[in-house]
Amino acid sequence: MTKHMIGYIRVSTEEQHRSGLGIEAQETAIITECERRGWTYELFRDLGCSGKHVNPELRRGLDMLSSGQFDGLIVAKLDRLARSVRHASAIIDSAITQAWALVVLDNALDLTTPGGRAMANMLATFAELERDLIASRTREALAARKARGEHNGRRTAIPPAVLRRIVITREQEGLSFCRIADTLTADGVLSPTGLPQWQESTVRRAYASATA
């Protein structure tokens, strides 16, 4: 069956200023592969955007994939989609959970093939390992501080403007923590762990910390 795909292209401001070849190379790779496999496509472009965030066109594409308007997402390189294993893993998890195809041309990540699905599972495993190592180092550091009699309190990783937004939205607009999490996700605000999806529990803890 013919798939209707999103072809996603991203270049940073520096790359865009340096040359248009980055855009052209990505477009050519995506269009060539889609035509080879008999897929139709629409191109979504985030130009002059960093890969540290879920940029506007990528967010729009992910929302449309979630709502079933496309069959999948194709990118020329993994670093065009995400700059960290955790970000990539979150998008892969969405693709698997929501049953849409994800194809990354510069490696073997292709959820339409058995080998590509195995690669996706490997990335997810490394992302989980990364989270576990960070959590382990954090626990060890806190234990060491406690042993020295030092205070373990620390500032939230949520930027002040986002924290203030949570408090105002809760107190002035009366939105539930779940609804606040949904709006932050929809607006492309990254969670404290750098993932695009906000959890109700994260918003609840942030509010409690800010209003304590």
C-alpha positions as CSV (number, residue, x, y, z in Angstrom):
1,M,0.0,0.0,0.0
2,T,1.3,3.5,-0.9
3,K,2.4,5.5,2.1
4,H,1.9,9.2,2.5
5,M,5.0,10.5,4.3
6,I,6.2,13.7,5.9
7,G,9.7,14.5,4.7
8,Y,11.3,16.6,7.5
9,I,14.2,19.0,6.8
10,R,16.1,21.1,9.4
11,V,19.1,23.4,9.1
12,S,20.5,25.7,11.8
13,T,21.0,29.4,11.3
14,E,24.7,28.9,10.8
15,E,24.2,26.1,8.3
16,Q,21.6,28.1,6.4
17,H,23.9,31.1,6.2
18,R,26.8,29.0,5.1
19,S,25.1,27.4,2.2
20,G,21.8,26.2,0.8
21,L,23.4,22.8,0.1
22,G,22.3,21.4,3.4
23,I,18.6,22.0,2.5
24,E,19.1,20.7,-1.1
25,A,20.9,17.6,0.0
26,Q,18.3,16.6,2.5
27,E,15.4,17.3,0.1
28,T,17.1,15.3,-2.7
29,A,17.8,12.3,-0.4
30,I,14.2,12.3,0.9
31,I,12.5,12.7,-2.5
32,T,14.7,10.1,-4.1
33,E,13.9,7.5,-1.4
34,C,10.2,8.3,-1.5
35,E,10.1,8.0,-5.3
36,R,12.1,4.7,-5.1
37,R,9.6,3.2,-2.7
38,G,6.5,4.6,-4.4
39,W,5.6,6.9,-1.5
40,T,3.8,10.2,-1.8
41,Y,5.2,13.0,0.5
42,E,4.9,16.5,1.8
43,L,8.0,18.4,2.9
44,F,8.1,20.1,6.3
45,R,11.0,22.5,6.9
46,D,12.5,24.1,10.0
47,L,15.0,26.6,8.7
48,G,17.4,28.4,11.0
49,C,16.4,26.2,13.9
50,S,18.5,24.4,16.5
51,G,18.0,20.6,17.0
52,K,17.9,21.1,20.8
53,H,14.2,21.7,20.8
54,V,11.1,20.3,19.1
55,N,10.8,23.0,16.5
56,P,7.5,24.3,15.1
57,E,7.3,22.3,11.8
58,L,8.5,19.1,13.5
59,R,5.9,19.6,16.3
60,R,3.2,20.2,13.6
61,G,4.3,17.0,11.8
62,L,4.2,14.9,15.0
63,D,0.8,16.2,15.8
64,M,-0.5,15.3,12.3
65,L,1.1,11.8,12.6
66,S,-0.6,11.4,15.9
67,S,-4.0,12.3,14.4
68,G,-3.5,9.8,11.5
69,Q,-3.0,12.3,8.7
70,F,0.2,10.7,7.5
71,D,1.7,7.2,7.4
72,G,5.1,8.1,8.6
73,L,8.1,10.5,8.8
74,I,11.3,10.3,6.8
75,V,14.5,12.3,7.5
76,A,17.9,12.3,5.8
77,K,19.9,12.2,9.0
78,L,19.2,11.4,12.6
79,D,20.7,14.6,13.9
80,R,18.2,16.5,11.7
81,L,15.5,15.0,13.9
82,A,17.1,15.1,17.4
83,R,20.4,16.0,18.9
84,S,20.3,13.5,21.8
85,V,19.5,9.9,22.2
86,R,16.7,10.7,24.7
87,H,15.0,13.0,22.2
88,A,15.3,10.5,19.4
89,S,14.1,7.7,21.7
90,A,11.0,9.7,22.6
91,I,10.1,10.2,18.9
92,I,10.8,6.5,18.2
93,D,8.5,5.6,21.2
94,S,5.7,7.8,19.7
95,A,6.2,6.1,16.3
96,I,5.9,2.6,17.8
97,T,3.0,3.5,20.1
98,Q,1.0,5.4,17.5
99,A,1.9,2.9,14.7
100,W,3.4,5.2,12.1
101,A,6.6,4.6,10.1
102,L,9.9,6.3,10.9
103,V,12.7,6.2,8.3
104,V,16.2,7.7,8.9
105,L,18.3,7.4,5.7
106,D,21.8,7.8,7.2
107,N,21.5,4.6,9.3
108,A,19.5,1.4,9.6
109,L,16.6,3.0,11.5
110,D,13.6,2.1,9.4
111,L,10.4,1.0,11.3
112,T,9.0,-0.5,8.1
113,T,11.7,-3.3,8.2
114,P,12.6,-5.9,10.9
115,G,16.3,-4.7,10.9
116,G,15.2,-1.1,11.4
117,R,12.9,-2.0,14.3
118,A,15.8,-3.8,15.9
119,M,17.9,-0.6,15.5
120,A,15.1,1.4,17.1
121,N,15.1,-1.0,20.1
122,M,18.8,-0.6,20.5
123,L,18.5,3.2,20.6
124,A,15.7,2.9,23.2
125,T,17.9,0.6,25.3
126,F,20.8,3.1,25.2
127,A,18.4,5.9,26.1
128,E,17.2,3.9,29.1
129,L,20.9,3.2,30.1
130,E,21.7,6.9,29.9
131,R,18.8,7.7,32.2
132,D,19.8,5.0,34.6
133,L,23.4,6.2,34.7
134,I,22.3,9.8,35.3
135,A,20.0,8.7,38.1
136,S,22.8,6.6,39.7
137,R,25.3,9.4,39.6
138,T,22.7,11.7,41.1
139,R,22.0,9.4,44.0
140,E,25.7,8.9,44.6
141,A,26.3,12.7,44.6
142,L,23.4,13.3,47.0
143,A,24.6,10.5,49.3
144,A,28.1,12.1,49.4
145,R,26.7,15.5,50.2
146,K,24.5,14.1,53.0
147,A,27.5,12.3,54.4
148,R,29.4,15.6,54.5
149,G,26.4,17.2,56.2
150,E,25.6,19.4,53.3
151,H,22.1,20.5,52.2
152,N,20.7,18.6,49.2
153,G,18.2,21.1,48.1
154,R,18.5,22.2,44.5
155,R,16.8,24.4,42.0
156,T,14.3,23.0,39.6
157,A,15.5,22.3,36.1
158,I,12.3,24.0,34.8
159,P,13.1,27.6,33.5
160,P,11.6,30.3,35.6
161,A,9.3,31.5,32.9
162,V,7.8,28.0,32.4
163,L,7.5,27.5,36.2
164,R,5.7,30.9,36.4
165,R,3.4,29.9,33.6
166,I,2.5,26.7,35.5
167,V,1.6,28.6,38.6
168,I,-0.4,31.3,36.8
169,T,-2.3,28.7,34.7
170,R,-3.1,26.7,37.7
171,E,-4.1,29.6,40.1
172,Q,-5.7,32.1,37.7
173,E,-7.1,29.8,35.0
174,G,-7.9,26.9,37.2
175,L,-6.6,24.3,34.7
176,S,-5.9,20.8,36.0
177,F,-2.3,19.5,36.1
178,C,-3.1,17.1,33.3
179,R,-4.4,19.9,31.1
180,I,-1.4,22.1,31.9
181,A,0.9,19.2,30.9
182,D,-1.0,18.8,27.6
183,T,-0.7,22.5,26.8
184,L,3.0,22.6,27.5
185,T,3.5,19.5,25.2
186,A,1.3,21.1,22.5
187,D,3.3,24.3,22.6
188,G,6.6,22.4,22.1
189,V,8.0,23.3,25.6
190,L,10.6,20.6,26.5
191,S,10.1,18.9,29.9
192,P,12.9,19.1,32.6
193,T,14.4,15.9,31.2
194,G,14.6,17.4,27.7
195,L,11.7,15.3,26.3
196,P,8.8,16.7,24.3
197,Q,6.1,15.0,26.4
198,W,5.1,16.5,29.8
199,Q,3.6,14.3,32.5
200,E,0.9,15.3,34.9
201,S,3.2,14.3,37.9
202,T,6.0,16.6,36.7
203,V,3.6,19.6,36.5
204,R,2.2,18.7,40.0
205,R,5.7,18.5,41.6
206,A,6.8,21.8,39.9
207,Y,3.7,23.6,41.2
208,A,4.1,22.2,44.7
209,S,7.8,23.2,44.7
210,A,7.1,26.7,43.5
211,T,4.3,27.3,46.0
212,A,5.8,25.6,49.0
